[in-house]
Amino acid sequence: MTHSETHRADDPDRGSAPGTDRDAPDGSGTSAAPGADARDIDDSVLAELTRLRDSIDNLDAAVVHVLAERFKCTQQVGHLKAAHKLPPADPGREARQIARLRQLAEGAKLDPAFAEKLLNFIIAEVIRHHETIARS
């Protein structure tokens, strides 16, 4: 499958630049539509855009794989907690993790509030998994 076959127009990080169509039948990366201004975009700009989007795709794949590994570990934690009748949530641990992640985010020049929202979303999913494990 070629890169352009995996392109999704509804993906904000993968959408084409104004007036471009990465799926152009002639492979030019420019739209054949009349009046399209893609002809005015330098090929080097389109190449750089493609390179950056390819990097984004690779990073997205890495994020998915890292999250899958994280959830494998948290599933094991859930089974351990259930076996020892421990509660699914650990508010003290969660607070420490949030503080730790906010600090890591600051050091990485990532918005700490965003990092906290992401971790809270992940924690909520982990707790849901732990509750399910405890009921089974």
N, C-alpha and C positions, 0 to 999 in steps of 0.2 A: 504494500500500500504506500502510495506516495504521500509526501507531506501535505500537498494540497487536498488529497482525498480525506485526510483527517481533520481538516479545517472546519470549524463550526462558526457560521456567521453570527450566531446569537451569543457567542462567548466574548465578553467585553475585552479580555486580554488577547484574544485571537482575531478580533474583527479586523477587516481590511482598513487601510488608511483611506481617507476620503478620495473617492474617484478611482479606487483600485479594486481589482478582483483577482485574488490569488488563484482562483480556479479558472482563469481565462482559457478557452479552448486552445489557443495558440501557445500556451505556456509562457506567455510574456509577462504574466503577473499584472497586466493592465486590462482594464475593462474595454471591451469593444463597443460599448454603448456610445451612441452619438452624443457629443457634447461633454463627455467625461473628461475631466482634467488630469487623469492619470498620466497622459502623455507628457504632462509638464513636470512630473516627478522623476527625478534623475534615477537611473537604474541602480546607482550606488546607494541611494536612500532606500529603495525597495529592498535591496540586498541586506542592508543593515537592519531594516525592520524585520525581515525574515530571520536573520541571525538572532536577534533579540527575542523574537517570539519562540524560536526553537529552544533557546535557553530557558524561557519561561515554562515551556512544555516539559523540559527535563526536570526543572525544579519542582513543578507540580507533581510529577511522577515520584520524585524523591520524597516529597511531603506525604503522599499517599502511602508509600512503603514504610516510612518511619512511623506514621500513625498506626499502620497495621501491626508493626512490631510492638508498639506501645500497648495496643489493645490486647495482644497476646499475653503480655506481662500482667496487665490489669485483670485479665480473666483468671490467671493463676492466683492473683491476690484475692479475687472474689471467691474462688473455691476454698482458699485457706481461711478466709474470714468466715465463710459459711460453715466449714468443718469445726471451727472453734467458737461458733455462735457470737462472732464479733459483728458490730453494726456495719451496714454497707457504707455509710459515710464516716469520714474522719475529719471534722471541721478544723482541728488544729493542724493536721497535715496539709489540708487544702489551703489554709491561710498562709502557711510557710511556703508552699509551692507558688502561690500567687505572688507573694513578696519576692521570691527568688526569680520568677519569670519576669516580673516587672524590671528588676535590676538587670537581668540579662538583656532584655529588650532595650533598655536605655543604653547599655554598652554597645549594642548592635545598631543603634540609631533607628530603632523601630518604636513606634508609638506604644508606650507601656499600657495605655488604656486598651488598645487593640489587643495586645498580648494577653491582658487580663480577661477580656471578653472571650478570646479564643480558648484560653485555659478553662474558664468557667463552663463553656459549652462542652468541652471534652470531659470535664469532671462530672457534669450532669449526666452525660452518656455513660460514663464509667459506673456511677452510682446506680443508674437504671439497670445496667448489666449485673451489678452485684446484687441488687434486689431480686432480679430474675433468678440468679443462681441460688440465692438463699431460699427461694420458694420451691425450687425443684428438688 
